[in-house]
Every structure is written in structure tokens, then in C-alpha cells.
């Protein structure tokens, strides 16, 4: 019985280790933008700007001006957090 339990334990470790090694993490998959890059509040999908082919949403239209002063700073920060921006609509 001890041998059976030992084999089960080893198999469990191997299986879960393999899943952890091959499974993707949320950062790799990316997550949708849900927070305003300026104020940190929930986004309003009617308040946005298209920047370099991507759409950045804000909590209010007032944040657009702050964003446009240094847009790359905010885009880089969001992407470093694993956020995948929507494509700009043409």
C-alpha cells in the first residue's frame, strides 16, 4: 500500500509540474483594459483615444488631455502590467 501511495504522489507531482510548466499565465495571455491609466477608475468605453493603432479608454473624457501629454508613458505602463489594448477602429 505504501508503494502505491508513493507512486501516486510521484505521479501527481509530475503531472502538476508539467501543467505548471506548460500552462500559460494571465500575464502571458494578457488582460483587457478595465481601469483608466490616468485616474485608475473603471473605464467608460465612450471616453477613449486611438493611439498608434490601439484604443485607450479612460474613466472620463477629461483624462484624454493628460494622456496626450505623454501617451507612450501610459501605454508602456499598461503593457508592462499585461494589459492588451483593443485595436483602434478605422
C-alpha positions in Angstrom: 0.0 0.0 0.0 2.9 2.4 0.8 4.4 1.8 -2.6 1.1 2.5 -4.3 0.7 5.8 -2.4 4.3 6.7 -3.2 3.7 6.1 -6.9 0.5 8.2 -6.8 2.4 11.0 -5.0 5.2 11.0 -7.6 2.7 10.9 -10.5 0.8 13.8 -9.0 4.0 15.9 -8.7 5.0 15.1 -12.2 1.6 15.9 -13.7 1.1 19.1 -11.8 4.7 20.2 -12.5 4.1 19.6 -16.2 0.9 21.5 -16.2 2.6 24.4 -14.4 5.5 24.4 -16.9 3.3 24.4 -20.0 0.3 26.3 -18.8 0.1 30.0 -19.7 -0.2 32.6 -17.0 -2.6 35.5 -17.2 0.3 37.9 -17.9 1.2 35.9 -21.0 -2.3 35.8 -22.2 -2.9 39.4 -21.4 -5.9 41.0 -19.9 -8.3 43.6 -21.2 -8.1 47.2 -20.1 -10.6 47.8 -17.3 -9.1 50.7 -15.5 -8.3 54.3 -16.6 -4.5 54.8 -17.0 -4.7 58.3 -15.6 -7.1 58.1 -12.6 -7.4 54.4 -12.0 -11.2 54.3 -12.1 -13.4 52.0 -14.1 -13.3 52.8 -17.9 -16.1 54.4 -19.8 -16.0 53.0 -23.4 -17.3 56.3 -24.7 -14.2 58.1 -23.4 -11.2 57.0 -25.5 -8.4 58.0 -27.8 -6.8 55.9 -30.6 -3.0 55.9 -30.3 -0.7 54.1 -32.8 -3.4 51.7 -33.9 -4.6 50.9 -30.4 -7.6 52.2 -28.4 -7.0 53.5 -24.9 -10.1 54.0 -22.7 -10.5 56.5 -19.8 -12.8 56.9 -16.9 -13.9 60.3 -18.3 -13.0 62.4 -21.3 -11.1 64.8 -19.0 -8.3 62.2 -18.8 -7.6 62.3 -22.5 -5.7 65.6 -22.2 -3.4 64.2 -19.6 -2.8 61.1 -21.6 -1.9 63.1 -24.8 0.9 64.9 -22.9 2.9 61.7 -22.7 0.9 58.8 -24.3 3.8 56.4 -24.6 4.4 56.6 -20.8 0.8 55.3 -20.1 0.8 52.7 -22.9 4.1 51.3 -21.7 2.9 51.1 -18.1 -0.3 49.3 -19.1 1.6 46.8 -21.3 4.1 46.1 -18.5 1.1 45.1 -16.4 0.0 42.6 -19.0 -2.9 44.7 -20.4 -3.7 44.1 -24.1 -5.3 47.2 -25.7 -8.1 46.9 -28.1 -7.3 47.7 -31.8 -8.3 51.1 -33.0 -11.4 51.1 -35.1 -11.0 52.6 -38.5 
